[in-house]
Structures are given as C-alpha cells and as structure tokens.
Amino acid sequence: MAEKKESYSEEELNEMIVWFNNHADELPKEMQINKSAFTPDLKLTVESCIMQAKQCLGNYKMAGAFRLLQQIKAKIEDNK
C-alpha cells in the first residue's frame, strides 16, 4: 500500500513560490480554479495562498492553500 503524504515540505513550498515568481506574467486576471473555487483576482489569490501556506507549513489539516496553488499551477501548465 502506498504511503500517504500528509503535508507539504518547506522545499516544496519554496519550489512553488519560485515557479509562481517565474510565471507571474502568465497569470490571467481571473480563473475558475476548480468546480467550487473562482477568483476574480488571481495574483492576489496566489499571494494570499503563499502567505497562508507559509504560516501553515507542517500542519496537514491546513494544507488547503498549498493544494490551491498546485491546482492553479496545473491549470496554467495545461493551458500552454
């Protein structure tokens, strides 16, 4: 049985931050992130999620901000 990863590491978060910094000019103004999450200001949402992910580092119950960043990144990469 595969081991379930409970949280993200500081290294993963730093890699995500670098990715968003390198792709800041590719961010659309708004995005339907998933079925239940829409943002009219994607840059602000990314900044807010990064701040929350930093504060919640190591707390698997509060990994939602990091998961949103992963979804945003995947959606941007899929649209290339």
Secondary structure, 3 states (H helix, E strand, C coil): CCCCCCCCCHHHHHHHHHHHHHCHHHCCCCEECCCCCEECCHHHHHHHHHHHHHHCCCCHHHCHHHHHHHHHHHHHHHCC
